[in-house]
Amino acid sequence: KRPVGDAALEQIVNLIEQEIEADFEAEVESRHIGELAMQHLRALDQVAYVRFASVYRRFEDAVDFVEEIRPMLRRDDELRLPLAPK
């Protein structure tokens, strides 16, 4: 369980519904809905995202987890500010 409130999850559901209504007139592939869910979860809670992705993408081993996490680690390194000189 993650510390993600019901209101935050409801907001994600609403955003996904709005995106689907804006982008599609008829049927929507479940793959597209899953990708949208992962996109929003990643922004909300990275651990919840990885847990969802591991089931959605059927991770087989630790390598799958590392491959999913690696881009997030790189991005975090880029966002980190250098330490002030002493």
Protein Blocks (a to p, Z undefined) as FASTA:
>chain_A
ZZddfklmmmmmmmmmmmmmmmpcbdcdfklmmmmmmmmmmmmommlmmmmmmmmnopab
lmlmmmmmmmmmmmmmmmpccdddZZ
